[in-house]
Amino acid sequence: MNLKGRNKISPEFSMSSMTDIVFLLLIFFMIASTLAKNLNTIDVKLPQAKGKTENRNTVAVSINNRSQFFIDSKQVSKSNMESQLINRLKESKTPAIVLRAEEKVPIDQVVFIMNFANQNGIKVVLAVDSQ
C-alpha cells in the first residue's frame, strides 16, 4: 500500500524574488546618492549661544530709489564704491557689509554690490524691516 501524499513539499527556495528586491534597492540607493550629490547642501556645525551676537565691524551700504550709493551716511559714487569699501574693510578680520536697499531699487544695483563682495570674500547681509 502506497501512503505517500500527492502534495510533496520541496525544500528548495527560489532566489529570484530575493534578487529582484536586492536590485531594486541597489537602483534606489544609486539614484538617491546621485541626487544628494547634486544638491547644494553644506554640513555646518554651528556654535551654541544663548543670546544674539552682534558684528560691530560691519559697514552699512545703502541704495535709494534714485540709485544713489551711501557708505554708512556718506554718499559715494558707484565708480568709487569698490575702493571706498576696500579702504573701510581692509583692517577688519571678518569683513561684512549690511546691504540696505529700498524696495524699488533695480536688482542690478544690488547685484553690483553682492558681486563685488563675492569677489573680495566679504560677507553680505541684506537688511529688511520686520513686519
N, CA, C and O atoms as a printed pandas DataFrame, in Angstrom:
     atom_number atom_name residue_name chain_id  residue_number  x_coord  y_coord  z_coord
0              1         N          MET        A               1    0.822   -1.144    0.000
1              2        CA          MET        A               1    0.000    0.000    0.000
2              3         C          MET        A               1    0.894    1.245    0.000
3              4         O          MET        A               1    1.821    1.372    0.800
4              5         N          ASN        A               2    0.594    2.121   -0.889
5              6        CA          ASN        A               2    1.396    3.327   -1.078
6              7         C          ASN        A               2    0.680    4.492   -0.384
7              8         O          ASN        A               2   -0.366    4.939   -0.856
8              9         N          LEU        A               3    1.240    4.996    0.751
9             10        CA          LEU        A               3    0.596    6.031    1.537
10            11         C          LEU        A               3    1.186    7.434    1.301
11            12         O          LEU        A               3    0.907    8.350    2.075
12            13         N          LYS        A               4    1.948    7.604    0.308
13            14        CA          LYS        A               4    2.535    8.916    0.026
14            15         C          LYS        A               4    1.470    9.864   -0.495
15            16         O          LYS        A               4    0.609    9.478   -1.286
16            17         N          GLY        A               5    1.539   11.119   -0.039
17            18        CA          GLY        A               5    0.562   12.107   -0.470
18            19         C          GLY        A               5    0.907   12.692   -1.835
19            20         O          GLY        A               5    2.036   12.580   -2.313
20            21         N          ARG        A               6   -0.066   13.302   -2.432
21            22        CA          ARG        A               6    0.138   13.890   -3.745
22            23         C          ARG        A               6    0.936   15.192   -3.655
23            24         O          ARG        A               6    1.748   15.474   -4.536
24            25         N          ASN        A               7    0.721   15.970   -2.630
25            26        CA          ASN        A               7    1.390   17.268   -2.492
26            27         C          ASN        A               7    2.712   17.093   -1.767
27            28         O          ASN        A               7    2.769   16.965   -0.544
28            29         N          LYS        A               8    3.741   17.093   -2.540
29            30        CA          LYS        A               8    5.066   16.989   -1.965
30            31         C          LYS        A               8    5.614   18.385   -1.719
31            32         O          LYS        A               8    5.537   19.233   -2.608
32            33         N          ILE        A               9    6.153   18.642   -0.562
33            34        CA          ILE        A               9    6.783   19.924   -0.252
34            35         C          ILE        A               9    8.261   19.784   -0.581
35            36         O          ILE        A               9    8.969   18.929   -0.049
36            37         N          SER        A              10    8.695   20.655   -1.475
37            38        CA          SER        A              10   10.108   20.583   -1.852
38            39         C          SER        A              10   10.902   21.544   -0.965
39            40         O          SER        A              10   10.437   22.656   -0.713
40            41         N          PRO        A              11   12.053   21.161   -0.497
41            42        CA          PRO        A              11   12.868   22.018    0.379
42            43         C          PRO        A              11   13.650   23.084   -0.389
43            44         O          PRO        A              11   14.487   23.767    0.202
44            45         N          GLU        A              12   13.406   23.236   -1.652
45            46        CA          GLU        A              12   14.130   24.218   -2.454
46            47         C          GLU        A              12   13.542   25.613   -2.249
47            48         O          GLU        A              12   12.341   25.754   -2.015
48            49         N          PHE        A              13   14.388   26.647   -2.339
49            50        CA          PHE        A              13   13.963   28.030   -2.162
50            51         C          PHE        A              13   14.299   28.801   -3.434
51            52         O          PHE        A              13   15.424   28.728   -3.929
52            53         N          SER        A              14   13.332   29.532   -3.956
53            54        CA          SER        A              14   13.546   30.296   -5.181
54            55         C          SER        A              14   14.171   31.651   -4.828
55            56         O          SER        A              14   13.582   32.430   -4.078
56            57         N          MET        A              15   15.333   31.924   -5.355
57            58        CA          MET        A              15   16.042   33.170   -5.062
58            59         C          MET        A              15   15.685   34.299   -6.018
59            60         O          MET        A              15   16.175   35.415   -5.850
60            61         N          SER        A              16   14.856   34.045   -7.005
61            62        CA          SER        A              16   14.561   35.086   -7.992
62            63         C          SER        A              16   13.846   36.287   -7.376
63            64         O          SER        A              16   14.142   37.424   -7.742
64            65         N          SER        A              17   12.917   36.065   -6.453
65            66        CA          SER        A              17   12.242   37.203   -5.826
66            67         C          SER        A              17   13.210   37.985   -4.921
67            68         O          SER        A              17   13.114   39.209   -4.832
68            69         N          MET        A              18   14.122   37.301   -4.264
69            70        CA          MET        A              18   15.099   37.972   -3.408
70            71         C          MET        A              18   16.063   38.814   -4.247
71            72         O          MET        A              18   16.420   39.917   -3.832
72            73         N          THR        A              19   16.483   38.339   -5.386
73            74        CA          THR        A              19   17.392   39.119   -6.237
74            75         C          THR        A              19   16.672   40.327   -6.826
75            76         O          THR        A              19   17.285   41.380   -7.000
76            77         N          ASP        A              20   15.380   40.195   -7.138
77            78        CA          ASP        A              20   14.618   41.353   -7.619
78            79         C          ASP        A              20   14.597   42.460   -6.569
79            80         O          ASP        A              20   14.796   43.630   -6.896
80            81         N          ILE        A              21   14.361   42.100   -5.330
81            82        CA          ILE        A              21   14.330   43.091   -4.254
82            83         C          ILE        A              21   15.698   43.727   -4.066
83            84         O          ILE        A              21   15.789   44.940   -3.874
84            85         N          VAL        A              22   16.744   42.951   -4.116
85            86        CA          VAL        A              22   18.103   43.478   -3.949
86            87         C          VAL        A              22   18.439   44.443   -5.084
87            88         O          VAL        A              22   19.019   45.499   -4.834
88            89         N          PHE        A              23   18.095   44.112   -6.298
89            90        CA          PHE        A              23   18.376   45.010   -7.420
90            91         C          PHE        A              23   17.554   46.302   -7.333
91            92         O          PHE        A              23   18.064   47.375   -7.653
92            93         N          LEU        A              24   16.307   46.215   -6.909
93            94        CA          LEU        A              24   15.503   47.424   -6.718
94            95         C          LEU        A              24   16.099   48.328   -5.644
95            96         O          LEU        A              24   16.140   49.548   -5.809
96            97         N          LEU        A              25   16.557   47.738   -4.551
97            98        CA          LEU        A              25   17.213   48.535   -3.505
98            99         C          LEU        A              25   18.510   49.155   -4.021
99           100         O          LEU        A              25   18.815   50.304   -3.702
100          101         N          LEU        A              26   19.263   48.419   -4.801
101          102        CA          LEU        A              26   20.507   48.939   -5.369
102          103         C          LEU        A              26   20.229   50.137   -6.271
103          104         O          LEU        A              26   20.920   51.153   -6.185
104          105         N          ILE        A              27   19.236   50.025   -7.123
105          106        CA          ILE        A              27   18.876   51.132   -8.017
106          107         C          ILE        A              27   18.389   52.327   -7.206
107          108         O          ILE        A              27   18.744   53.464   -7.518
108          109         N          PHE        A              28   17.588   52.094   -6.176
109          110        CA          PHE        A              28   17.098   53.183   -5.326
110          111         C          PHE        A              28   18.251   53.941   -4.689
111          112         O          PHE        A              28   18.276   55.171   -4.729
112          113         N          PHE        A              29   19.201   53.233   -4.107
113          114        CA          PHE        A              29   20.312   53.899   -3.435
114          115         C          PHE        A              29   21.261   54.578   -4.421
115          116         O          PHE        A              29   21.871   55.593   -4.085
116          117         N          MET        A              30   21.393   54.043   -5.609
117          118        CA          MET        A              30   22.223   54.705   -6.623
118          119         C          MET        A              30   21.591   56.039   -7.033
119          120         O          MET        A              30   22.295   57.042   -7.152
120          121         N          ILE        A              31   20.289   56.061   -7.246
121          122        CA          ILE        A              31   19.607   57.298   -7.624
122          123         C          ILE        A              31   19.615   58.289   -6.466
123          124         O          ILE        A              31   19.834   59.482   -6.675
124          125         N          ALA        A              32   19.381   57.808   -5.254
125          126        CA          ALA        A              32   19.357   58.697   -4.085
126          127         C          ALA        A              32   20.724   59.321   -3.845
127          128         O          ALA        A              32   20.808   60.498   -3.496
128          129         N          SER        A              33   21.793   58.559   -4.024
129          130        CA          SER        A              33   23.128   59.124   -3.806
130          131         C          SER        A              33   23.494   60.116   -4.899
131          132         O          SER        A              33   24.200   61.087   -4.628
132          133         N          THR        A              34   23.039   59.902   -6.115
133          134        CA          THR        A              34   23.297   60.845   -7.197
134          135         C          THR        A              34   22.568   62.162   -6.947
135          136         O          THR        A              34   23.137   63.233   -7.155
136          137         N          LEU        A              35   21.324   62.091   -6.507
137          138        CA          LEU        A              35   20.571   63.307   -6.213
138          139         C          LEU        A              35   21.154   64.059   -5.027
139          140         O          LEU        A              35   21.143   65.290   -5.013
140          141         N          ALA        A              36   21.657   63.352   -4.047
141          142        CA          ALA        A              36   22.230   64.013   -2.867
142          143         C          ALA        A              36   23.500   64.773   -3.238
143          144         O          ALA        A              36   23.794   65.802   -2.629
144          145         N          LYS        A              37   24.247   64.298   -4.207
145          146        CA          LYS        A              37   25.467   64.995   -4.635
146          147         C          LYS        A              37   25.142   66.266   -5.400
147          148         O          LYS        A              37   25.904   67.231   -5.339
148          149         N          ASN        A              38   24.023   66.287   -6.122
149          150        CA          ASN        A              38   23.673   67.450   -6.924
150          151         C          ASN        A              38   23.105   68.596   -6.091
151          152         O          ASN        A              38   23.108   69.736   -6.556
152          153         N          LEU        A              39   22.623   68.342   -4.893
153          154        CA          LEU        A              39   22.081   69.393   -4.054
154          155         C          LEU        A              39   23.220   70.217   -3.476
155          156         O          LEU        A              39   24.303   69.695   -3.210
156          157         N          ASN        A              40   22.970   71.494   -3.286
157          158        CA          ASN        A              40   23.971   72.370   -2.698
158          159         C          ASN        A              40   23.807   72.389   -1.186
159          160         O          ASN        A              40   23.469   73.415   -0.597
160          161         N          THR        A              41   24.047   71.256   -0.578
161          162        CA          THR        A              41   23.924   71.171    0.868
162          163         C          THR        A              41   25.305   71.242    1.485
163          164         O          THR        A              41   26.263   70.659    0.977
164          165         N          ILE        A              42   25.389   71.968    2.589
165          166        CA          ILE        A              42   26.649   72.118    3.296
166          167         C          ILE        A              42   26.410   71.702    4.728
167          168         O          ILE        A              42   25.499   72.207    5.384
168          169         N          ASP        A              43   27.214   70.793    5.211
169          170        CA          ASP        A              43   27.096   70.348    6.586
170          171         C          ASP        A              43   27.938   71.278    7.453
171          172         O          ASP        A              43   29.166   71.271    7.370
172          173         N          VAL        A              44   27.281   72.066    8.272
173          174        CA          VAL        A              44   27.957   73.057    9.093
174          175         C          VAL        A              44   27.582   72.823   10.544
175          176         O          VAL        A              44   26.405   72.693   10.881
176          177         N          LYS        A              45   28.585   72.773   11.392
177          178        CA          LYS        A              45   28.320   72.678   12.821
178          179         C          LYS        A              45   28.375   74.082   13.388
179          180         O          LYS        A              45   29.434   74.708   13.430
180          181         N          LEU        A              46   27.228   74.570   13.821
181          182        CA          LEU        A              46   27.127   75.941   14.298
182          183         C          LEU        A              46   27.473   76.018   15.776
183          184         O          LEU        A              46   27.193   75.087   16.531
184          185         N          PRO        A              47   28.087   77.134   16.199
185          186        CA          PRO        A              47   28.376   77.299   17.622
186          187         C          PRO        A              47   27.098   77.544   18.409
187          188         O          PRO        A              47   26.105   78.035   17.872
188          189         N          GLN        A              48   27.139   77.200   19.667
189          190        CA          GLN        A              48   25.965   77.384   20.519
190          191         C          GLN        A              48   26.076   78.706   21.260
191          192         O          GLN        A              48   27.149   79.071   21.740
192          193         N          ALA        A              49   24.967   79.415   21.350
193          194        CA          ALA        A              49   24.934   80.691   22.058
194          195         C          ALA        A              49   23.550   80.894   22.640
195          196         O          ALA        A              49   22.557   80.406   22.101
196          197         N          LYS        A              50   23.494   81.627   23.756
197          198        CA          LYS        A              50   22.206   81.895   24.389
198          199         C          LYS        A              50   21.617   83.222   23.950
199          200         O          LYS        A              50   20.396   83.380   23.971
200          201         N          GLY        A              51   22.424   84.161   23.561
201          202        CA          GLY        A              51   21.938   85.477   23.175
202          203         C          GLY        A              51   22.253   85.767   21.724
203          204         O          GLY        A              51   22.863   84.958   21.025
204          205         N          LYS        A              52   21.821   86.947   21.286
205          206        CA          LYS        A              52   22.118   87.383   19.928
206          207         C          LYS        A              52   23.559   87.854   19.866
207          208         O          LYS        A              52   24.080   88.434   20.819
208          209         N          THR        A              53   24.194   87.599   18.736
209          210        CA          THR        A              53   25.543   88.099   18.536
210          211         C          THR        A              53   25.476   89.291   17.605
211          212         O          THR        A              53   24.683   89.307   16.664
212          213         N          GLU        A              54   26.283   90.264   17.858
213          214        CA          GLU        A              54   26.328   91.447   17.009
214          215         C          GLU        A              54   27.707   91.549   16.402
215          216         O          GLU        A              54   28.716   91.318   17.069
216          217         N          ASN        A              55   27.738   91.894   15.143
217          218        CA          ASN        A              55   29.002   92.123   14.476
218          219         C          ASN        A              55   29.160   93.625   14.338
219          220         O          ASN        A              55   28.514   94.245   13.493
220          221         N          ARG        A              56   30.005   94.207   15.154
221          222        CA          ARG        A              56   30.180   95.659   15.142
222          223         C          ARG        A              56   31.178   96.107   14.084
223          224         O          ARG        A              56   31.389   97.307   13.905
224          225         N          ASN        A              57   31.786   95.174   13.389
225          226        CA          ASN        A              57   32.769   95.518   12.362
226          227         C          ASN        A              57   32.143   95.536   10.969
227          228         O          ASN        A              57   32.815   95.227    9.986
228          229         N          THR        A              58   30.888   95.889   10.879
229          230        CA          THR        A              58   30.221   95.914    9.582
230          231         C          THR        A              58   30.168   97.341    9.044
231          232         O          THR        A              58   30.264   98.320    9.784
232          233         N          VAL        A              59   30.013   97.415    7.734
233          234        CA          VAL        A              59   29.839   98.692    7.046
234          235         C          VAL        A              59   28.465   98.648    6.399
235          236         O          VAL        A              59   28.128   97.681    5.715
236          237         N          ALA        A              60   27.676   99.680    6.610
237          238        CA          ALA        A              60   26.340   99.742    6.026
238          239         C          ALA        A              60   26.417  100.388    4.651
239          240         O          ALA        A              60   26.899  101.512    4.506
240          241         N          VAL        A              61   25.939   99.670    3.649
241          242        CA          VAL        A              61   25.843  100.195    2.283
242          243         C          VAL        A              61   24.366  100.363    1.982
243          244         O          VAL        A              61   23.599   99.401    2.027
244          245         N          SER        A              62   23.972  101.590    1.675
245          246        CA          SER        A              62   22.565  101.878    1.387
246          247         C          SER        A              62   22.414  102.304   -0.061
247          248         O          SER        A              62   23.269  102.997   -0.612
248          249         N          ILE        A              63   21.311  101.879   -0.673
249          250        CA          ILE        A              63   20.983  102.257   -2.051
250          251         C          ILE        A              63   19.550  102.764   -2.028
251          252         O          ILE        A              63   18.640  102.060   -1.590
252          253         N          ASN        A              64   19.355  103.990   -2.503
253          254        CA          ASN        A              64   17.989  104.520   -2.517
254          255         C          ASN        A              64   17.370  104.316   -3.899
255          256         O          ASN        A              64   18.004  103.772   -4.803
256          257         N          ASN        A              65   16.132  104.758   -4.044
257          258        CA          ASN        A              65   15.393  104.553   -5.296
258          259         C          ASN        A              65   15.998  105.288   -6.485
259          260         O          ASN        A              65   15.743  104.912   -7.630
260          261         N          ARG        A              66   16.777  106.304   -6.246
261          262        CA          ARG        A              66   17.422  107.053   -7.324
262          263         C          ARG        A              66   18.793  106.483   -7.675
263          264         O          ARG        A              66   19.573  107.129   -8.376
264          265         N          SER        A              67   19.089  105.274   -7.191
265          266        CA          SER        A              67   20.351  104.571   -7.432
266          267         C          SER        A              67   21.550  105.354   -6.909
267          268         O          SER        A              67   22.610  105.364   -7.535
268          269         N          GLN        A              68   21.386  105.995   -5.788
269          270        CA          GLN        A              68   22.486  106.669   -5.111
270          271         C          GLN        A              68   23.032  105.723   -4.047
271          272         O          GLN        A              68   22.277  105.074   -3.322
272          273         N          PHE        A              69   24.351  105.659   -3.970
273          274        CA          PHE        A              69   25.014  104.754   -3.044
274          275         C          PHE        A              69   25.533  105.530   -1.842
275          276         O          PHE        A              69   26.021  106.651   -1.978
276          277         N          PHE        A              70   25.423  104.926   -0.672
277          278        CA          PHE        A              70   25.904  105.529    0.564
278          279         C          PHE        A              70   26.696  104.483    1.339
279          280         O          PHE        A              70   26.278  103.330    1.446
280          281         N          ILE        A              71   27.835  104.888    1.876
281          282        CA          ILE        A              71   28.570  104.050    2.816
282          283         C          ILE        A              71   28.368  104.698    4.177
283          284         O          ILE        A              71   28.772  105.837    4.407
284          285         N          ASP        A              72   27.736  103.952    5.070
285          286        CA          ASP        A              72   27.221  104.481    6.338
286          287         C          ASP        A              72   26.305  105.660    6.002
287          288         O          ASP        A              72   25.207  105.421    5.500
288          289         N          SER        A              73   26.678  106.886    6.241
289          290        CA          SER        A              73   25.799  108.007    5.883
290          291         C          SER        A              73   26.428  108.921    4.837
291          292         O          SER        A              73   25.880  109.978    4.527
292          293         N          LYS        A              74   27.577  108.517    4.291
293          294        CA          LYS        A              74   28.303  109.337    3.322
294          295         C          LYS        A              74   27.978  108.880    1.900
295          296         O          LYS        A              74   28.097  107.695    1.589
296          297         N          GLN        A              75   27.569  109.812    1.038
297          298        CA          GLN        A              75   27.243  109.458   -0.335
298          299         C          GLN        A              75   28.525  109.212   -1.117
299          300         O          GLN        A              75   29.494  109.963   -1.009
300          301         N          VAL        A              76   28.510  108.137   -1.911
301          302        CA          VAL        A              76   29.671  107.720   -2.701
302          303         C          VAL        A              76   29.181  107.402   -4.103
303          304         O          VAL        A              76   28.097  106.846   -4.277
304          305         N          SER        A              77   29.979  107.755   -5.102
305          306        CA          SER        A              77   29.598  107.416   -6.474
306          307         C          SER        A              77   29.811  105.920   -6.713
307          308         O          SER        A              77   30.591  105.270   -6.016
308          309         N          LYS        A              78   29.116  105.397   -7.694
309          310        CA          LYS        A              78   29.215  103.963   -7.988
310          311         C          LYS        A              78   30.626  103.584   -8.422
311          312         O          LYS        A              78   31.091  102.485   -8.121
312          313         N          SER        A              79   31.313  104.484   -9.127
313          314        CA          SER        A              79   32.670  104.181   -9.584
314          315         C          SER        A              79   33.670  104.129   -8.428
315          316         O          SER        A              79   34.654  103.393   -8.505
316          317         N          ASN        A              80   33.436  104.899   -7.351
317          318        CA          ASN        A              80   34.340  104.903   -6.198
318          319         C          ASN        A              80   33.914  103.924   -5.111
319          320         O          ASN        A              80   34.606  103.787   -4.102
320          321         N          MET        A              81   32.804  103.251   -5.296
321          322        CA          MET        A              81   32.265  102.372   -4.264
322          323         C          MET        A              81   33.249  101.269   -3.882
323          324         O          MET        A              81   33.461  101.018   -2.696
324          325         N          GLU        A              82   33.841  100.622   -4.852
325          326        CA          GLU        A              82   34.719   99.494   -4.566
326          327         C          GLU        A              82   35.945   99.933   -3.775
327          328         O          GLU        A              82   36.298   99.296   -2.783
328          329         N          SER        A              83   36.598  101.010   -4.199
329          330        CA          SER        A              83   37.798  101.454   -3.494
330          331         C          SER        A              83   37.473  101.933   -2.082
331          332         O          SER        A              83   38.241  101.682   -1.153
332          333         N          GLN        A              84   36.344  102.616   -1.911
333          334        CA          GLN        A              84   35.944  103.082   -0.584
334          335         C          GLN        A              84   35.655  101.908    0.349
335          336         O          GLN        A              84   36.041  101.929    1.517
336          337         N          LEU        A              85   34.978  100.888   -0.166
337          338        CA          LEU        A              85   34.680   99.722    0.668
338          339         C          LEU        A              85   35.944   98.959    1.040
339          340         O          LEU        A              85   36.075   98.492    2.172
340          341         N          ILE        A              86   36.867   98.828    0.109
341          342        CA          ILE        A              86   38.120   98.134    0.408
342          343         C          ILE        A              86   38.890   98.888    1.486
343          344         O          ILE        A              86   39.440   98.272    2.399
344          345         N          ASN        A              87   38.934  100.214    1.390
345          346        CA          ASN        A              87   39.624  101.006    2.411
346          347         C          ASN        A              87   38.971  100.848    3.776
347          348         O          ASN        A              87   39.664  100.775    4.791
348          349         N          ARG        A              88   37.643  100.793    3.810
349          350        CA          ARG        A              88   36.935  100.686    5.090
350          351         C          ARG        A              88   37.069   99.298    5.715
351          352         O          ARG        A              88   37.085   99.165    6.939
352          353         N          LEU        A              89   37.166   98.267    4.879
353          354        CA          LEU        A              89   37.143   96.896    5.394
354          355         C          LEU        A              89   38.505   96.226    5.458
355          356         O          LEU        A              89   38.589   95.076    5.889
356          357         N          LYS        A              90   39.580   96.898    5.045
357          358        CA          LYS        A              90   40.886   96.231    4.981
358          359         C          LYS        A              90   41.429   95.876    6.358
359          360         O          LYS        A              90   42.206   94.927    6.468
360          361         N          GLU        A              91   41.057   96.592    7.406
361          362        CA          GLU        A              91   41.576   96.322    8.735
362          363         C          GLU        A              91   40.746   95.285    9.498
363          364         O          GLU        A              91   41.183   94.793   10.539
364          365         N          SER        A              92   39.589   94.956    9.008
365          366        CA          SER        A              92   38.696   94.021    9.676
366          367         C          SER        A              92   39.140   92.579    9.439
367          368         O          SER        A              92   39.543   92.217    8.334
368          369         N          LYS        A              93   39.061   91.760   10.493
369          370        CA          LYS        A              93   39.413   90.343   10.361
370          371         C          LYS        A              93   38.342   89.580    9.587
371          372         O          LYS        A              93   38.649   88.731    8.751
372          373         N          THR        A              94   37.090   89.893    9.877
373          374        CA          THR        A              94   35.966   89.273    9.170
374          375         C          THR        A              94   35.123   90.377    8.552
375          376         O          THR        A              94   34.165   90.839    9.172
376          377         N          PRO        A              95   35.461   90.807    7.346
377          378        CA          PRO        A              95   34.725   91.916    6.737
378          379         C          PRO        A              95   33.286   91.525    6.418
379          380         O          PRO        A              95   33.009   90.419    5.953
380          381         N          ALA        A              96   32.375   92.468    6.682
381          382        CA          ALA        A              96   30.959   92.223    6.414
382          383         C          ALA        A              96   30.285   93.528    6.014
383          384         O          ALA        A              96   30.634   94.608    6.492
384          385         N          ILE        A              97   29.313   93.393    5.124
385          386        CA          ILE        A              97   28.540   94.534    4.640
386          387         C          ILE        A              97   27.079   94.285    4.970
387          388         O          ILE        A              97   26.557   93.199    4.721
388          389         N          VAL        A              98   26.418   95.289    5.532
389          390        CA          VAL        A              98   24.967   95.249    5.693
390          391         C          VAL        A              98   24.386   96.051    4.541
391          392         O          VAL        A              98   24.553   97.269    4.477
392          393         N          LEU        A              99   23.710   95.373    3.639
393          394        CA          LEU        A              99   23.175   95.997    2.427
394          395         C          LEU        A              99   21.740   96.430    2.682
395          396         O          LEU        A              99   20.864   95.604    2.941
396          397         N          ARG        A             100   21.513   97.727    2.608
397          398        CA          ARG        A             100   20.187   98.296    2.834
398          399         C          ARG        A             100   19.714   98.906    1.521
399          400         O          ARG        A             100   20.175   99.976    1.125
400          401         N          ALA        A             101   18.795   98.222    0.851
401          402        CA          ALA        A             101   18.278   98.698   -0.433
402          403         C          ALA        A             101   16.781   98.937   -0.303
403          404         O          ALA        A             101   16.065   98.125    0.284
404          405         N          GLU        A             102   16.307  100.059   -0.857
405          406        CA          GLU        A             102   14.878  100.343   -0.830
406          407         C          GLU        A             102   14.144   99.369   -1.743
407          408         O          GLU        A             102   14.755   98.670   -2.552
408          409         N          GLU        A             103   12.820   99.336   -1.598
409          410        CA          GLU        A             103   12.011   98.347   -2.315
410          411         C          GLU        A             103   12.118   98.452   -3.828
411          412         O          GLU        A             103   12.175   97.422   -4.499
412          413         N          LYS        A             104   12.148   99.621   -4.374
413          414        CA          LYS        A             104   12.087   99.803   -5.823
414          415         C          LYS        A             104   13.466   99.911   -6.488
415          416         O          LYS        A             104   13.559  100.297   -7.654
416          417         N          VAL        A             105   14.526   99.577   -5.765
417          418        CA          VAL        A             105   15.875   99.640   -6.338
418          419         C          VAL        A             105   16.013   98.554   -7.399
419          420         O          VAL        A             105   15.648   97.405   -7.149
420          421         N          PRO        A             106   16.535   98.896   -8.586
421          422        CA          PRO        A             106   16.746   97.874   -9.612
422          423         C          PRO        A             106   17.684   96.777   -9.108
423          424         O          PRO        A             106   18.642   97.049   -8.384
424          425         N          ILE        A             107   17.401   95.561   -9.491
425          426        CA          ILE        A             107   18.158   94.417   -8.993
426          427         C          ILE        A             107   19.621   94.469   -9.413
427          428         O          ILE        A             107   20.478   93.935   -8.709
428          429         N          ASP        A             108   19.927   95.102  -10.548
429          430        CA          ASP        A             108   21.318   95.156  -10.986
430          431         C          ASP        A             108   22.182   95.988  -10.042
431          432         O          ASP        A             108   23.388   95.756   -9.957
432          433         N          GLN        A             109   21.598   96.947   -9.332
433          434        CA          GLN        A             109   22.361   97.726   -8.348
434          435         C          GLN        A             109   22.728   96.845   -7.148
435          436         O          GLN        A             109   23.842   96.920   -6.632
436          437         N          VAL        A             110   21.795   96.024   -6.720
437          438        CA          VAL        A             110   22.054   95.112   -5.608
438          439         C          VAL        A             110   23.071   94.059   -6.015
439          440         O          VAL        A             110   23.961   93.717   -5.236
440          441         N          VAL        A             111   22.943   93.546   -7.225
441          442        CA          VAL        A             111   23.874   92.531   -7.721
442          443         C          VAL        A             111   25.281   93.113   -7.855
443          444         O          VAL        A             111   26.260   92.395   -7.654
444          445         N          PHE        A             112   25.399   94.377   -8.185
445          446        CA          PHE        A             112   26.705   95.033   -8.283
446          447         C          PHE        A             112   27.446   94.944   -6.943
447          448         O          PHE        A             112   28.623   94.585   -6.909
448          449         N          ILE        A             113   26.764   95.269   -5.850
449          450        CA          ILE        A             113   27.384   95.205   -4.526
450          451         C          ILE        A             113   27.678   93.763   -4.127
451          452         O          ILE        A             113   28.751   93.468   -3.599
452          453         N          MET        A             114   26.735   92.874   -4.375
453          454        CA          MET        A             114   26.923   91.480   -3.988
454          455         C          MET        A             114   28.040   90.820   -4.790
455          456         O          MET        A             114   28.784   90.002   -4.248
456          457         N          ASN        A             115   28.166   91.156   -6.053
457          458        CA          ASN        A             115   29.236   90.618   -6.882
458          459         C          ASN        A             115   30.594   91.109   -6.390
459          460         O          ASN        A             115   31.544   90.330   -6.311
460          461         N          PHE        A             116   30.690   92.392   -6.059
461          462        CA          PHE        A             116   31.932   92.944   -5.519
462          463         C          PHE        A             116   32.313   92.229   -4.223
463          464         O          PHE        A             116   33.469   91.853   -4.032
464          465         N          ALA        A             117   31.337   92.046   -3.339
465          466        CA          ALA        A             117   31.597   91.376   -2.068
466          467         C          ALA        A             117   32.025   89.934   -2.283
467          468         O          ALA        A             117   32.923   89.446   -1.597
468          469         N          ASN        A             118   31.399   89.253   -3.217
469          470        CA          ASN        A             118   31.735   87.865   -3.509
470          471         C          ASN        A             118   33.162   87.745   -4.040
471          472         O          ASN        A             118   33.884   86.826   -3.654
472          473         N          GLN        A             119   33.575   88.644   -4.905
473          474        CA          GLN        A             119   34.921   88.608   -5.470
474          475         C          GLN        A             119   35.996   88.880   -4.424
475          476         O          GLN        A             119   37.122   88.399   -4.554
476          477         N          ASN        A             120   35.658   89.647   -3.388
477          478        CA          ASN        A             120   36.638   90.013   -2.373
478          479         C          ASN        A             120   36.470   89.246   -1.063
479          480         O          ASN        A             120   37.142   89.560   -0.081
480          481         N          GLY        A             121   35.603   88.265   -1.030
481          482        CA          GLY        A             121   35.425   87.439    0.158
482          483         C          GLY        A             121   34.797   88.170    1.322
483          484         O          GLY        A             121   35.148   87.928    2.477
484          485         N          ILE        A             122   33.870   89.064    1.023
485          486        CA          ILE        A             122   33.203   89.857    2.046
486          487         C          ILE        A             122   31.797   89.297    2.255
487          488         O          ILE        A             122   31.071   89.036    1.296
488          489         N          LYS        A             123   31.429   89.120    3.506
489          490        CA          LYS        A             123   30.099   88.622    3.839
490          491         C          LYS        A             123   29.074   89.734    3.640
491          492         O          LYS        A             123   29.313   90.880    4.021
492          493         N          VAL        A             124   27.923   89.391    3.038
493          494        CA          VAL        A             124   26.870   90.375    2.806
494          495         C          VAL        A             124   25.618   89.939    3.538
495          496         O          VAL        A             124   25.189   88.789    3.439
496          497         N          VAL        A             125   25.034   90.882    4.279
497          498        CA          VAL        A             125   23.768   90.641    4.963
498          499         C          VAL        A             125   22.767   91.644    4.389
499          500         O          VAL        A             125   23.022   92.848    4.381
500          501         N          LEU        A             126   21.641   91.146    3.914
501          502        CA          LEU        A             126   20.608   92.011    3.346
502          503         C          LEU        A             126   19.662   92.425    4.465
503          504         O          LEU        A             126   19.021   91.576    5.084
504          505         N          ALA        A             127   19.575   93.713    4.723
505          506        CA          ALA        A             127   18.733   94.234    5.794
506          507         C          ALA        A             127   17.297   94.367    5.320
507          508         O          ALA        A             127   17.040   94.810    4.200
508          509         N          VAL        A             128   16.358   93.978    6.183
509          510        CA          VAL        A             128   14.930   94.108    5.896
510          511         C          VAL        A             128   14.234   94.646    7.130
511          512         O          VAL        A             128   14.769   94.556    8.235
512          513         N          ASP        A             129   13.053   95.202    6.954
513          514        CA          ASP        A             129   12.244   95.659    8.077
514          515         C          ASP        A             129   11.420   94.491    8.595
515          516         O          ASP        A             129   10.953   93.657    7.819
516          517         N          SER        A             130   11.246   94.438    9.892
517          518        CA          SER        A             130   10.397   93.396   10.458
518          519         C          SER        A             130    8.939   93.794   10.291
519          520         O          SER        A             130    8.608   94.979   10.291
520          521         N          GLN        A             131    8.080   92.813   10.150
521          522        CA          GLN        A             131    6.662   93.089    9.916
522          523         C          GLN        A             131    5.909   93.220   11.192
523          524         O          GLN        A             131    4.701   93.453   11.174
